[in-house]
């Protein structure tokens, strides 16, 4: 699956099905690692969390390209 996000991009969360996080719709962060083999986009979120988005499952949008 081709990833349409790059390291350094700023993203905004639309939807995530993870009950163990404090993230909510509208939270923003910066992409610092992409693991296409495991389908993960790692994000340093502005709330201090470091949590991956699951490619094809979690919904997000790129709000600023690097």
Secondary structure, DSSP 8 states (H G I E B T S, - for coil): ------TT-EEEEEE---TT----TT-EEEEEEEETTTTEEEEEETTS-EEEEETTTSEEEEEE--
